[in-house]
């Protein structure tokens, strides 16, 4: 069975994407981090890391990230 996944959070800082994934996992929402950063120039930091969740969880996941995530 194929699930449709949606990107719900994007950041140039990979550790923030991992924190967002962990937060969603605490709420029993499956999440994965997709690294879209260039492997040719990692020190420049081109690209972003994205958090993807199954489409049926996307709305709730966005609300959780907006209301509970504190990336500082």
Secondary structure, DSSP 4 states (H G I P E B T S, - for coil): -PPPEEEEEEES-HHHHHHHHHHHHHTT--EEEEE-S-SS-TTTT-S-EEEEEEGGGHHHHHHHHHHH----
